């Protein structure tokens, strides 16, 4: 008998209106540890600790295929195993626009060629959000629509050299935009402060949008990102290599709450 697919929350008919309804008052400060920086030999336990003990809002899973970027990391089987082994303890509230999710939130960042080929496998594995690179496709709209058909949130991510205005035609269809603050492919790089102009441009144009930043985020750079308008923070080494990861996550969340959420809810 075939093994049952991991379960994740199903959407209601309200989901189709979430993006259109988002407003600044619904923005939440969200901190997501990047599992690429964890002890990969102890992935399930690291994931449990990140959520249960450190208070992470979601887990960020970097999926790299060795083609779009030179590194090779996780794939659908790992997502499926995490869903199976962590379902009992990854029970945290995650607010995406006006839609309330109450379970493990697996935030998958696809650094892959032909992202459309990964939609069904990741949906089956139990991914919640599918964020693909704008640079990896000629048909962003088709991918967004297909991702939503498979009951996943959808995000678009752009590299540092990609102009933010290129994704404006698609933002109203999206649940999140990710601005890379390093070149994608490897962890541990230095934060590129010049990318904050993109974050600010998005926040001004789309006040209620979930804007995520990824790369070089730490207690030293979080205020810069939060002041620019980022409300969703991916942090790898700064969390997993810290002497007190909970303190780091709490501090980052407080910075986002102070410099982003409160400022844009006035």
DOSELO-671853 format. One record per residue: x, y, z of N, C-alpha, C in turn; residue in three letters. Coordinates in nm, 3 decimals. Atoms other than C-alpha are relative to their C-alpha. Example, Ala and Ser with C-alpha at 12.3 -4.5 7.8 and 13.67 -1.06 7.14 Angstrom:
# DOSELO-671853
NODE; 0.089; -0.119; 0.000; 1.230; -0.450; 0.780; 0.090; 0.120; 0.000; Ala
NODE; -0.082; -0.119; -0.006; 1.367; -0.106; 0.714; -0.077; 0.109; 0.073; Ser
# end
This chain:
# DOSELO-671853
NODE; 0.086; -0.120; 0.000; 0.000; 0.000; 0.000; 0.089; 0.125; 0.000; Unk
NODE; -0.079; -0.122; 0.009; 0.133; 0.342; -0.093; -0.011; 0.080; 0.128; Unk
NODE; -0.002; -0.081; -0.121; 0.233; 0.568; 0.194; -0.083; 0.125; -0.022; Unk
NODE; 0.085; -0.118; 0.012; -0.016; 0.847; 0.257; 0.085; 0.126; -0.003; Unk
NODE; -0.071; -0.127; 0.009; 0.099; 1.198; 0.164; -0.020; 0.079; 0.128; Unk
NODE; 0.016; -0.083; -0.120; 0.167; 1.436; 0.455; -0.113; 0.100; -0.020; Unk
NODE; 0.114; -0.091; 0.011; -0.132; 1.655; 0.533; 0.039; 0.141; 0.040; Unk
NODE; -0.014; -0.139; -0.039; -0.140; 2.032; 0.549; -0.136; 0.064; -0.012; Unk
NODE; 0.133; -0.060; 0.000; -0.428; 2.275; 0.599; -0.052; 0.025; -0.139; Unk
NODE; 0.065; -0.029; 0.127; -0.674; 2.302; 0.311; -0.059; 0.140; 0.005; Unk
NODE; 0.054; -0.134; 0.009; -0.789; 2.639; 0.192; -0.153; -0.005; -0.008; Unk
NODE; 0.142; -0.017; 0.021; -1.143; 2.762; 0.197; -0.018; 0.095; -0.116; Unk
NODE; 0.026; -0.090; 0.111; -1.311; 2.973; -0.067; 0.047; 0.142; 0.032; Unk
NODE; -0.047; -0.133; -0.038; -1.194; 3.277; 0.133; 0.140; 0.026; -0.051; Unk
NODE; -0.140; -0.016; 0.040; -0.837; 3.214; 0.016; 0.014; 0.086; -0.125; Unk
NODE; -0.011; -0.074; 0.124; -0.904; 3.366; -0.327; -0.003; 0.150; 0.020; Unk
NODE; 0.013; -0.142; -0.026; -0.973; 3.702; -0.166; 0.109; 0.053; 0.093; Unk
NODE; -0.097; -0.041; -0.100; -0.679; 3.710; 0.074; 0.090; 0.109; -0.051; Unk
NODE; -0.094; -0.096; 0.052; -0.436; 3.897; -0.148; -0.066; 0.136; -0.020; Unk
NODE; 0.070; -0.125; 0.027; -0.692; 4.156; -0.251; -0.036; 0.074; 0.128; Unk
NODE; 0.046; -0.060; -0.124; -0.794; 4.216; 0.112; 0.112; 0.048; 0.091; Unk
NODE; -0.106; -0.029; -0.094; -0.450; 4.258; 0.268; 0.016; 0.151; 0.021; Unk
NODE; -0.018; -0.139; -0.039; -0.397; 4.585; 0.453; 0.109; 0.004; 0.105; Unk
NODE; -0.110; -0.009; -0.097; -0.116; 4.715; 0.677; -0.034; -0.051; 0.138; Unk
NODE; 0.037; 0.043; -0.135; -0.313; 4.635; 0.993; 0.012; -0.151; 0.019; Unk
NODE; -0.010; 0.145; -0.008; -0.280; 4.264; 0.909; 0.146; -0.048; -0.003; Unk
NODE; -0.140; 0.040; 0.004; 0.100; 4.265; 0.882; 0.045; -0.055; 0.134; Unk
NODE; -0.055; 0.060; -0.120; 0.282; 4.046; 1.131; 0.152; -0.008; -0.012; Unk
NODE; -0.144; 0.022; -0.004; 0.646; 4.029; 1.233; 0.024; -0.150; 0.000; Unk
NODE; -0.022; 0.144; 0.015; 0.769; 3.685; 1.122; 0.149; -0.027; -0.013; Unk
NODE; -0.141; 0.038; 0.004; 1.109; 3.529; 1.186; 0.010; -0.148; -0.033; Unk
NODE; -0.012; 0.138; 0.044; 1.203; 3.211; 1.002; 0.145; -0.046; -0.010; Unk
NODE; -0.136; 0.055; 0.010; 1.528; 3.024; 1.071; 0.017; -0.080; -0.129; Unk
NODE; -0.030; 0.073; 0.123; 1.688; 2.890; 0.755; 0.069; -0.132; 0.035; Unk
NODE; -0.051; 0.132; -0.038; 1.745; 2.516; 0.793; 0.134; -0.033; -0.065; Unk
NODE; -0.129; 0.024; 0.064; 2.046; 2.533; 0.561; 0.115; 0.022; 0.098; Unk
NODE; -0.105; -0.029; -0.098; 2.243; 2.668; 0.859; -0.006; -0.091; 0.122; Unk
NODE; 0.014; 0.089; -0.115; 2.127; 2.397; 1.098; 0.099; -0.116; -0.008; Unk
NODE; -0.078; 0.123; 0.001; 2.302; 2.075; 1.192; -0.078; -0.100; -0.085; Unk
NODE; 0.079; 0.080; 0.094; 2.186; 1.875; 0.889; -0.007; -0.147; 0.040; Unk
NODE; 0.005; 0.138; -0.048; 2.265; 1.546; 1.060; -0.104; -0.017; 0.110; Unk
NODE; 0.095; 0.001; -0.111; 2.009; 1.639; 1.325; -0.120; 0.089; -0.034; Unk
NODE; 0.093; -0.097; 0.056; 1.751; 1.817; 1.110; -0.135; 0.003; 0.073; Unk
NODE; 0.130; 0.003; -0.066; 1.428; 1.703; 1.276; 0.006; 0.063; 0.139; Unk
NODE; -0.013; -0.055; -0.134; 1.551; 1.788; 1.625; 0.028; 0.150; -0.003; Unk
NODE; -0.028; -0.142; 0.015; 1.690; 2.124; 1.512; -0.128; 0.076; -0.033; Unk
NODE; 0.127; -0.062; 0.038; 1.352; 2.202; 1.357; -0.093; 0.010; 0.121; Unk
NODE; 0.084; -0.001; -0.119; 1.170; 2.105; 1.675; 0.042; 0.109; 0.097; Unk
NODE; -0.051; -0.098; -0.094; 1.392; 2.321; 1.890; -0.028; 0.142; -0.049; Unk
NODE; 0.018; -0.134; 0.056; 1.366; 2.620; 1.654; -0.141; 0.053; 0.025; Unk
NODE; 0.138; -0.042; -0.018; 0.988; 2.627; 1.684; -0.044; -0.008; 0.145; Unk
NODE; 0.053; 0.024; -0.134; 0.916; 2.483; 2.026; 0.072; 0.078; 0.108; Unk
NODE; -0.078; -0.064; -0.106; 1.199; 2.640; 2.226; 0.042; 0.142; -0.035; Unk
NODE; -0.047; -0.132; 0.038; 1.318; 2.940; 2.025; -0.112; 0.093; -0.047; Unk
NODE; 0.113; -0.083; 0.039; 0.976; 3.059; 1.905; -0.001; 0.045; -0.144; Unk
NODE; 0.001; -0.037; 0.142; 1.034; 3.064; 1.529; -0.143; 0.000; -0.055; Unk
NODE; 0.134; -0.010; 0.059; 0.728; 3.164; 1.322; -0.019; -0.097; -0.115; Unk
NODE; 0.005; 0.095; 0.110; 0.812; 2.934; 1.030; 0.141; -0.054; -0.023; Unk
NODE; -0.130; 0.054; 0.038; 1.095; 2.724; 0.888; 0.024; 0.027; -0.147; Unk
NODE; -0.036; -0.034; 0.138; 1.269; 2.842; 0.572; 0.087; -0.111; -0.057; Unk
NODE; -0.068; 0.117; 0.059; 1.380; 2.558; 0.346; 0.052; 0.037; -0.138; Unk
NODE; -0.063; -0.036; 0.128; 1.626; 2.638; 0.066; 0.016; -0.124; -0.086; Unk
NODE; -0.005; 0.113; 0.092; 1.579; 2.402; -0.225; 0.082; 0.040; -0.122; Unk
NODE; -0.093; -0.033; 0.108; 1.871; 2.414; -0.471; 0.028; -0.124; -0.083; Unk
NODE; -0.012; 0.116; 0.089; 1.918; 2.193; -0.775; 0.138; -0.019; -0.062; Unk
NODE; -0.132; 0.014; 0.060; 2.285; 2.248; -0.863; 0.009; 0.055; -0.141; Unk
NODE; 0.002; -0.057; 0.136; 2.183; 2.417; -1.191; -0.026; 0.150; 0.004; Unk
NODE; 0.031; -0.142; -0.011; 2.014; 2.748; -1.117; 0.103; 0.069; 0.089; Unk
NODE; -0.111; -0.041; -0.085; 2.270; 2.788; -0.839; 0.094; -0.120; 0.011; Unk
NODE; -0.096; 0.111; 0.001; 2.587; 2.580; -0.798; -0.013; -0.098; 0.116; Unk
NODE; 0.012; 0.087; -0.116; 2.492; 2.433; -0.462; -0.116; -0.099; -0.016; Unk
NODE; 0.103; 0.103; 0.002; 2.276; 2.123; -0.405; -0.043; -0.025; 0.144; Unk
NODE; 0.043; 0.014; -0.140; 2.059; 2.100; -0.095; -0.118; -0.094; 0.014; Unk
NODE; 0.116; 0.082; -0.032; 1.713; 1.977; -0.001; -0.089; -0.022; -0.123; Unk
NODE; 0.100; 0.026; 0.102; 1.429; 1.836; -0.209; -0.129; -0.044; 0.064; Unk
NODE; 0.129; 0.043; -0.055; 1.070; 1.714; -0.169; 0.007; -0.112; 0.104; Unk
NODE; -0.005; 0.106; -0.102; 1.170; 1.396; 0.021; 0.034; 0.052; 0.140; Unk
NODE; -0.035; -0.057; -0.130; 1.327; 1.606; 0.298; -0.119; 0.075; 0.059; Unk
NODE; 0.120; -0.072; -0.047; 1.018; 1.828; 0.319; -0.103; -0.100; 0.053; Unk
NODE; 0.096; 0.102; -0.039; 0.801; 1.517; 0.338; 0.038; -0.063; 0.135; Unk
NODE; -0.045; 0.059; -0.127; 1.012; 1.367; 0.618; -0.017; 0.098; 0.116; Unk
NODE; 0.018; -0.099; -0.105; 1.007; 1.690; 0.816; -0.147; 0.012; 0.039; Unk
NODE; 0.143; -0.008; -0.027; 0.631; 1.710; 0.780; -0.044; -0.120; 0.084; Unk
NODE; 0.040; 0.122; -0.070; 0.595; 1.350; 0.900; 0.053; -0.004; 0.143; Unk
NODE; -0.063; 0.013; -0.130; 0.836; 1.373; 1.191; -0.024; 0.118; 0.092; Unk
NODE; 0.015; -0.117; -0.085; 0.754; 1.720; 1.314; -0.144; 0.046; 0.016; Unk
NODE; 0.140; -0.044; -0.005; 0.376; 1.740; 1.275; -0.051; 0.013; 0.143; Unk
NODE; 0.050; -0.001; -0.138; 0.326; 1.672; 1.647; 0.043; 0.123; 0.078; Unk
NODE; -0.047; -0.112; -0.081; 0.531; 1.966; 1.769; 0.009; 0.132; -0.073; Unk
NODE; -0.003; -0.126; 0.074; 0.537; 2.222; 1.488; -0.142; 0.053; -0.016; Unk
NODE; 0.136; -0.052; 0.000; 0.201; 2.369; 1.582; 0.007; 0.145; 0.044; Unk
NODE; -0.015; -0.142; -0.028; 0.239; 2.746; 1.558; -0.093; 0.080; -0.089; Unk
NODE; 0.085; -0.082; 0.084; 0.008; 3.021; 1.432; 0.081; 0.078; -0.100; Unk
NODE; -0.065; -0.080; 0.102; 0.110; 3.183; 1.105; -0.108; 0.077; -0.075; Unk
NODE; 0.099; -0.083; 0.065; -0.088; 3.474; 0.965; 0.056; 0.045; -0.134; Unk
NODE; -0.040; -0.042; 0.133; -0.056; 3.524; 0.591; -0.115; 0.082; -0.055; Unk
NODE; 0.111; -0.085; 0.038; -0.267; 3.822; 0.495; -0.111; -0.018; 0.102; Unk
NODE; 0.113; 0.020; -0.091; -0.611; 3.750; 0.643; -0.026; -0.148; 0.025; Unk
NODE; 0.025; 0.144; -0.006; -0.568; 3.373; 0.629; 0.076; -0.061; 0.117; Unk
NODE; -0.060; 0.054; -0.122; -0.500; 3.192; 0.957; 0.037; -0.146; -0.019; Unk
NODE; -0.047; 0.138; 0.007; -0.288; 2.877; 0.942; 0.043; -0.041; 0.139; Unk
NODE; -0.038; 0.045; -0.134; -0.236; 2.668; 1.254; 0.069; -0.136; -0.009; Unk
NODE; -0.080; 0.122; 0.004; 0.031; 2.406; 1.182; 0.139; 0.036; -0.047; Unk
NODE; -0.133; -0.020; 0.057; 0.386; 2.363; 1.062; -0.010; 0.086; -0.125; Unk
NODE; -0.003; -0.081; 0.121; 0.461; 2.636; 0.810; 0.134; -0.020; -0.067; Unk
NODE; -0.120; 0.032; 0.076; 0.713; 2.507; 0.559; 0.013; 0.099; -0.116; Unk
NODE; -0.023; -0.108; 0.095; 0.842; 2.806; 0.361; 0.113; -0.041; -0.094; Unk
NODE; -0.099; 0.056; 0.092; 1.020; 2.668; 0.053; 0.045; 0.103; -0.103; Unk
NODE; -0.062; -0.094; 0.094; 1.256; 2.892; -0.146; 0.068; -0.082; -0.108; Unk
NODE; -0.047; 0.081; 0.113; 1.314; 2.735; -0.487; 0.109; 0.072; -0.078; Unk
NODE; -0.109; -0.050; 0.083; 1.654; 2.807; -0.640; 0.030; -0.109; -0.102; Unk
NODE; -0.003; 0.112; 0.093; 1.595; 2.574; -0.931; -0.032; 0.045; -0.142; Unk
NODE; 0.039; -0.016; 0.139; 1.572; 2.558; -1.307; -0.136; -0.068; -0.019; Unk
NODE; 0.133; 0.057; 0.027; 1.220; 2.489; -1.437; -0.081; -0.021; 0.128; Unk
NODE; 0.071; 0.015; -0.127; 1.038; 2.560; -1.109; -0.136; -0.067; -0.013; Unk
NODE; 0.131; 0.061; 0.017; 0.709; 2.441; -1.256; 0.004; -0.152; 0.021; Unk
NODE; -0.011; 0.144; -0.018; 0.840; 2.084; -1.237; -0.002; -0.041; 0.147; Unk
NODE; -0.009; 0.029; -0.143; 0.865; 2.109; -0.859; -0.131; 0.027; 0.074; Unk
NODE; 0.124; -0.039; -0.068; 0.511; 2.230; -0.786; -0.073; -0.120; 0.060; Unk
NODE; 0.075; 0.116; -0.049; 0.331; 1.897; -0.757; 0.080; -0.079; 0.104; Unk
NODE; -0.074; 0.075; -0.102; 0.615; 1.714; -0.574; 0.005; 0.069; 0.135; Unk
NODE; -0.006; -0.071; -0.127; 0.641; 1.986; -0.311; -0.137; 0.010; 0.065; Unk
NODE; 0.135; -0.002; -0.056; 0.266; 2.014; -0.270; -0.031; -0.135; 0.065; Unk
NODE; 0.021; 0.135; -0.053; 0.250; 1.637; -0.219; 0.082; -0.023; 0.127; Unk
NODE; -0.088; 0.017; -0.116; 0.540; 1.656; 0.028; -0.049; 0.077; 0.122; Unk
NODE; 0.054; -0.074; -0.113; 0.351; 1.908; 0.241; 0.050; 0.142; 0.014; Unk
NODE; -0.045; -0.139; -0.007; 0.504; 2.246; 0.156; -0.119; 0.094; 0.012; Unk
NODE; 0.105; -0.100; -0.014; 0.297; 2.549; 0.255; 0.017; 0.116; -0.097; Unk
NODE; -0.024; -0.112; 0.091; 0.462; 2.821; 0.051; 0.108; -0.037; -0.101; Unk
NODE; -0.089; 0.029; 0.112; 0.635; 2.789; -0.286; 0.046; 0.135; -0.055; Unk
NODE; -0.054; -0.127; 0.047; 0.861; 3.087; -0.360; 0.104; -0.029; -0.107; Unk
NODE; -0.087; 0.031; 0.114; 1.025; 3.074; -0.702; 0.069; 0.125; -0.052; Unk
NODE; -0.076; -0.112; 0.054; 1.282; 3.289; -0.875; -0.060; 0.052; -0.130; Unk
NODE; 0.048; -0.068; 0.121; 1.152; 3.540; -1.128; 0.092; -0.029; -0.118; Unk
NODE; -0.099; 0.019; 0.106; 1.473; 3.482; -1.324; -0.003; -0.141; -0.060; Unk
NODE; -0.004; 0.140; 0.042; 1.403; 3.108; -1.361; -0.111; -0.037; -0.098; Unk
NODE; 0.113; 0.035; 0.086; 1.093; 3.133; -1.582; -0.037; 0.115; -0.092; Unk
NODE; 0.057; -0.099; 0.091; 0.938; 3.313; -1.876; -0.151; 0.014; 0.022; Unk
NODE; 0.145; 0.002; -0.021; 0.587; 3.244; -1.741; -0.036; 0.008; 0.148; Unk
NODE; 0.031; -0.011; -0.143; 0.555; 3.374; -1.383; -0.148; -0.017; 0.033; Unk
NODE; 0.143; 0.008; -0.027; 0.178; 3.407; -1.406; -0.050; -0.143; -0.001; Unk
NODE; 0.043; 0.139; 0.008; 0.132; 3.045; -1.511; 0.044; -0.078; 0.124; Unk
NODE; -0.050; 0.070; -0.118; 0.348; 2.924; -1.222; -0.080; 0.039; 0.123; Unk
NODE; 0.079; -0.046; -0.115; 0.161; 3.137; -0.968; -0.136; -0.070; 0.003; Unk
NODE; 0.133; 0.063; 0.006; -0.173; 3.000; -1.086; 0.008; -0.149; 0.030; Unk
NODE; -0.014; 0.143; -0.024; -0.047; 2.642; -1.079; 0.031; -0.029; 0.146; Unk
NODE; -0.031; 0.017; -0.142; 0.098; 2.679; -0.730; -0.126; 0.011; 0.084; Unk
NODE; 0.123; -0.019; -0.078; -0.235; 2.806; -0.599; -0.099; -0.115; -0.023; Unk
NODE; 0.084; 0.116; 0.025; -0.416; 2.518; -0.767; 0.039; -0.117; 0.089; Unk
NODE; -0.051; 0.108; -0.084; -0.200; 2.291; -0.553; 0.000; 0.036; 0.148; Unk
NODE; 0.024; -0.028; -0.142; -0.309; 2.454; -0.227; 0.123; 0.048; 0.074; Unk
NODE; -0.116; -0.060; -0.066; 0.013; 2.642; -0.154; -0.004; 0.151; -0.014; Unk
NODE; -0.025; -0.143; 0.017; 0.090; 3.005; -0.087; 0.106; 0.016; -0.109; Unk
NODE; -0.099; -0.020; 0.105; 0.301; 3.159; -0.364; 0.075; 0.131; 0.021; Unk
NODE; -0.085; -0.118; -0.007; 0.591; 3.400; -0.354; 0.093; 0.006; -0.119; Unk
NODE; -0.103; -0.020; 0.103; 0.835; 3.546; -0.606; 0.123; 0.058; 0.069; Unk
NODE; -0.126; -0.051; -0.053; 1.200; 3.609; -0.527; 0.084; 0.055; -0.115; Unk
NODE; -0.090; -0.055; 0.100; 1.447; 3.828; -0.714; 0.142; 0.009; 0.053; Unk
NODE; -0.141; -0.011; -0.032; 1.825; 3.828; -0.719; 0.039; 0.148; 0.015; Unk
NODE; -0.044; -0.139; -0.018; 2.024; 4.140; -0.627; 0.007; 0.083; -0.128; Unk
NODE; -0.016; -0.077; 0.123; 2.079; 4.241; -0.990; -0.131; 0.018; -0.078; Unk
NODE; 0.129; -0.010; 0.069; 1.709; 4.211; -1.088; -0.077; 0.121; 0.051; Unk
NODE; 0.076; -0.119; -0.036; 1.506; 4.531; -1.093; -0.135; -0.038; 0.060; Unk
NODE; 0.124; 0.035; -0.070; 1.209; 4.522; -0.855; -0.124; 0.032; -0.083; Unk
NODE; 0.119; -0.038; 0.077; 0.973; 4.691; -1.101; -0.045; -0.109; -0.097; Unk
NODE; 0.035; 0.109; 0.092; 0.980; 4.378; -1.319; -0.106; -0.093; 0.059; Unk
NODE; 0.099; 0.090; -0.061; 0.765; 4.192; -1.067; -0.130; 0.069; 0.036; Unk
NODE; 0.122; -0.073; -0.034; 0.504; 4.465; -1.015; -0.126; -0.058; -0.065; Unk
NODE; 0.122; 0.053; 0.062; 0.263; 4.310; -1.268; -0.057; -0.124; 0.069; Unk
NODE; 0.042; 0.126; -0.060; 0.243; 3.995; -1.054; -0.030; 0.011; 0.150; Unk
NODE; 0.010; -0.011; -0.146; 0.238; 4.128; -0.697; -0.142; -0.024; 0.051; Unk
NODE; 0.138; 0.016; -0.048; -0.141; 4.137; -0.668; -0.046; -0.145; 0.001; Unk
NODE; 0.033; 0.142; 0.001; -0.143; 3.761; -0.731; 0.075; -0.075; 0.110; Unk
NODE; -0.094; 0.067; -0.088; 0.119; 3.686; -0.467; -0.035; 0.014; 0.148; Unk
NODE; 0.013; -0.005; -0.145; 0.126; 3.614; -0.095; 0.123; 0.063; 0.063; Unk
NODE; -0.126; -0.050; -0.055; 0.485; 3.731; -0.052; 0.096; 0.032; -0.112; Unk
NODE; -0.113; -0.028; 0.088; 0.780; 3.890; -0.228; 0.126; -0.012; 0.083; Unk
NODE; -0.129; 0.017; -0.068; 1.131; 3.787; -0.127; 0.108; 0.078; -0.074; Unk
NODE; -0.113; -0.075; 0.054; 1.419; 4.027; -0.183; 0.129; -0.062; 0.053; Unk
NODE; -0.127; 0.058; -0.042; 1.755; 3.854; -0.178; 0.098; 0.111; 0.037; Unk
NODE; -0.099; -0.098; -0.044; 2.014; 4.048; 0.019; 0.142; -0.058; -0.003; Unk
NODE; -0.128; 0.060; 0.040; 2.296; 3.819; -0.093; -0.025; -0.068; -0.134; Unk
NODE; 0.017; 0.081; 0.121; 2.359; 3.628; -0.414; -0.047; -0.139; 0.042; Unk
NODE; 0.053; 0.129; -0.043; 2.154; 3.307; -0.389; 0.096; -0.116; -0.027; Unk
NODE; -0.077; 0.122; 0.023; 2.321; 2.970; -0.352; 0.080; -0.049; 0.118; Unk
NODE; -0.080; 0.039; -0.115; 2.526; 2.974; -0.033; -0.033; 0.087; 0.120; Unk
NODE; 0.023; -0.075; -0.122; 2.480; 3.078; 0.328; 0.125; 0.071; 0.046; Unk
NODE; -0.115; -0.063; -0.062; 2.705; 3.297; 0.538; 0.056; 0.122; -0.071; Unk
NODE; -0.048; -0.116; 0.073; 2.737; 3.590; 0.295; -0.035; 0.129; 0.075; Unk
NODE; 0.024; -0.130; -0.063; 2.744; 3.959; 0.392; -0.126; 0.065; -0.055; Unk
NODE; 0.123; -0.071; 0.031; 2.422; 4.161; 0.393; 0.027; 0.114; -0.098; Unk
NODE; -0.013; -0.105; 0.101; 2.378; 4.389; 0.090; -0.103; 0.109; 0.030; Unk
NODE; 0.091; -0.105; -0.045; 2.229; 4.706; 0.235; -0.065; 0.074; -0.117; Unk
NODE; 0.055; -0.071; 0.115; 2.174; 4.855; -0.110; -0.129; -0.063; -0.053; Unk
NODE; 0.125; 0.064; 0.041; 1.892; 4.605; -0.164; -0.122; 0.056; 0.073; Unk
NODE; 0.112; -0.054; -0.077; 1.683; 4.795; 0.090; -0.084; 0.100; -0.080; Unk
NODE; 0.078; -0.090; 0.085; 1.578; 5.041; -0.180; -0.116; -0.077; -0.065; Unk
NODE; 0.106; 0.083; 0.059; 1.378; 4.755; -0.336; -0.110; -0.025; 0.104; Unk
NODE; 0.096; 0.026; -0.107; 1.213; 4.674; -0.003; -0.087; 0.124; 0.023; Unk
NODE; 0.074; -0.125; -0.023; 1.116; 5.038; 0.051; -0.096; 0.029; -0.114; Unk
NODE; 0.087; -0.024; 0.116; 0.977; 5.069; -0.303; -0.123; -0.089; 0.007; Unk
NODE; 0.113; 0.092; -0.013; 0.759; 4.762; -0.245; -0.094; 0.042; 0.113; Unk
NODE; 0.083; -0.036; -0.115; 0.639; 4.878; 0.096; -0.084; 0.124; -0.030; Unk
NODE; 0.075; -0.121; 0.035; 0.539; 5.219; -0.040; -0.113; -0.032; -0.097; Unk
NODE; 0.098; 0.032; 0.104; 0.356; 5.071; -0.338; -0.104; -0.101; 0.049; Unk
NODE; 0.089; 0.106; -0.050; 0.203; 4.773; -0.151; 0.009; -0.006; 0.153; Unk
NODE; -0.014; -0.010; -0.146; 0.158; 4.867; 0.218; -0.033; -0.126; 0.077; Unk
NODE; 0.040; 0.120; -0.073; -0.004; 4.536; 0.316; 0.070; -0.126; -0.044; Unk
NODE; -0.069; 0.117; 0.055; 0.236; 4.305; 0.133; 0.096; -0.062; 0.101; Unk
NODE; -0.104; 0.070; -0.075; 0.441; 4.041; 0.312; 0.130; 0.010; -0.079; Unk
NODE; -0.129; -0.018; 0.066; 0.798; 4.139; 0.223; 0.105; -0.072; 0.083; Unk
NODE; -0.101; 0.082; -0.067; 1.068; 3.889; 0.310; 0.139; 0.038; -0.051; Unk
NODE; -0.140; -0.021; 0.038; 1.445; 3.941; 0.310; 0.080; -0.121; 0.046; Unk
NODE; -0.076; 0.122; -0.024; 1.703; 3.664; 0.302; 0.145; 0.023; -0.039; Unk
NODE; -0.142; -0.010; 0.028; 2.079; 3.681; 0.333; 0.071; 0.100; 0.089; Unk
NODE; -0.078; -0.089; -0.084; 2.309; 3.821; 0.598; -0.079; 0.070; 0.110; Unk
NODE; 0.080; -0.062; -0.106; 2.028; 3.905; 0.843; 0.051; -0.046; 0.136; Unk
NODE; -0.057; 0.028; -0.131; 2.153; 3.927; 1.200; -0.041; 0.113; 0.093; Unk
NODE; 0.031; -0.110; -0.091; 2.115; 4.140; 1.513; 0.064; 0.133; -0.044; Unk
NODE; -0.068; -0.120; 0.047; 2.355; 4.386; 1.345; -0.068; 0.064; -0.121; Unk
NODE; 0.061; -0.053; 0.123; 2.149; 4.426; 1.025; -0.152; 0.006; 0.004; Unk
NODE; 0.145; 0.010; -0.004; 1.790; 4.366; 1.135; -0.069; 0.136; -0.001; Unk
NODE; 0.064; -0.131; -0.003; 1.711; 4.732; 1.209; -0.006; 0.064; -0.138; Unk
NODE; -0.005; -0.056; 0.135; 1.813; 4.832; 0.858; -0.112; -0.059; -0.084; Unk
NODE; 0.103; 0.068; 0.078; 1.582; 4.574; 0.703; -0.139; 0.038; 0.047; Unk
NODE; 0.131; -0.033; -0.055; 1.293; 4.650; 0.936; -0.041; 0.143; -0.034; Unk
NODE; 0.029; -0.139; 0.032; 1.316; 5.025; 0.880; -0.033; 0.018; -0.148; Unk
NODE; 0.029; -0.007; 0.143; 1.312; 4.966; 0.505; -0.139; -0.052; -0.033; Unk
NODE; 0.135; 0.050; 0.021; 0.983; 4.778; 0.539; -0.015; -0.150; -0.005; Unk
NODE; 0.009; 0.147; 0.000; 1.063; 4.406; 0.566; -0.068; -0.048; 0.127; Unk
NODE; 0.068; 0.055; -0.120; 0.825; 4.217; 0.796; 0.025; -0.148; 0.020; Unk
NODE; -0.030; 0.143; -0.009; 0.940; 3.860; 0.726; 0.150; -0.019; -0.018; Unk
NODE; -0.146; 0.006; -0.004; 1.301; 3.781; 0.814; 0.049; -0.144; 0.000; Unk
NODE; -0.066; 0.130; 0.004; 1.500; 3.475; 0.713; 0.139; 0.016; 0.059; Unk
NODE; -0.132; -0.008; -0.063; 1.804; 3.418; 0.933; 0.054; -0.140; 0.020; Unk
NODE; -0.061; 0.132; -0.010; 2.038; 3.122; 0.914; 0.106; -0.007; 0.108; Unk
NODE; -0.112; 0.008; -0.093; 2.379; 3.145; 1.078; -0.024; 0.083; 0.126; Unk
NODE; 0.022; -0.089; -0.115; 2.268; 3.431; 1.305; -0.084; -0.068; 0.107; Unk
NODE; 0.082; 0.073; -0.096; 2.017; 3.194; 1.468; 0.068; -0.129; 0.044; Unk
NODE; -0.050; 0.134; -0.034; 2.164; 2.846; 1.450; 0.141; 0.000; 0.060; Unk
NODE; -0.136; -0.005; -0.055; 2.520; 2.954; 1.538; 0.008; 0.088; 0.124; Unk
NODE; 0.000; -0.091; -0.116; 2.415; 3.190; 1.819; 0.010; -0.077; 0.131; Unk
NODE; -0.007; 0.062; -0.133; 2.489; 3.116; 2.185; -0.138; -0.003; 0.064; Unk
NODE; 0.137; -0.006; -0.051; 2.127; 3.214; 2.260; -0.094; 0.029; -0.118; Unk
NODE; 0.085; -0.020; 0.119; 1.912; 3.160; 1.945; -0.134; 0.065; 0.032; Unk
NODE; 0.129; -0.060; -0.035; 1.589; 3.250; 2.127; 0.012; 0.150; 0.017; Unk
NODE; -0.023; -0.143; -0.019; 1.731; 3.587; 2.224; 0.013; 0.070; -0.135; Unk
NODE; -0.017; -0.058; 0.134; 1.826; 3.650; 1.861; -0.136; 0.012; -0.069; Unk
NODE; 0.131; -0.003; 0.064; 1.480; 3.558; 1.732; -0.090; 0.105; 0.065; Unk
NODE; 0.083; -0.098; -0.071; 1.305; 3.765; 2.000; 0.043; 0.143; -0.035; Unk
NODE; -0.051; -0.132; 0.032; 1.530; 4.062; 1.925; -0.036; 0.043; -0.140; Unk
NODE; 0.036; -0.031; 0.139; 1.467; 4.042; 1.552; -0.149; 0.031; -0.011; Unk
NODE; 0.145; -0.023; 0.006; 1.093; 4.017; 1.603; -0.035; 0.137; 0.058; Unk
NODE; 0.026; -0.130; -0.062; 1.096; 4.320; 1.832; 0.041; 0.114; -0.093; Unk
NODE; -0.044; -0.102; 0.094; 1.292; 4.519; 1.574; -0.102; 0.019; -0.112; Unk
NODE; 0.100; -0.007; 0.107; 1.041; 4.434; 1.300; -0.129; 0.064; 0.052; Unk
NODE; 0.121; -0.055; -0.059; 0.753; 4.516; 1.533; 0.012; 0.152; 0.019; Unk
NODE; -0.022; -0.142; -0.029; 0.902; 4.852; 1.627; 0.019; 0.084; -0.126; Unk
NODE; -0.041; -0.083; 0.114; 1.049; 4.972; 1.298; -0.082; -0.021; -0.127; Unk
NODE; 0.080; 0.027; 0.120; 0.815; 4.812; 1.043; -0.149; -0.001; 0.031; Unk
NODE; 0.143; 0.020; -0.024; 0.480; 4.698; 1.180; -0.066; 0.126; 0.057; Unk
NODE; 0.060; -0.117; -0.063; 0.406; 4.992; 1.409; 0.003; 0.122; -0.090; Unk
NODE; -0.013; -0.117; 0.087; 0.531; 5.245; 1.158; -0.100; -0.002; -0.114; Unk
NODE; 0.089; 0.011; 0.116; 0.314; 5.114; 0.876; -0.145; -0.023; 0.038; Unk
NODE; 0.138; 0.011; -0.045; 0.004; 5.072; 1.088; -0.052; 0.132; 0.055; Unk
NODE; 0.043; -0.131; -0.049; -0.009; 5.439; 1.184; -0.104; 0.061; -0.094; Unk
# end
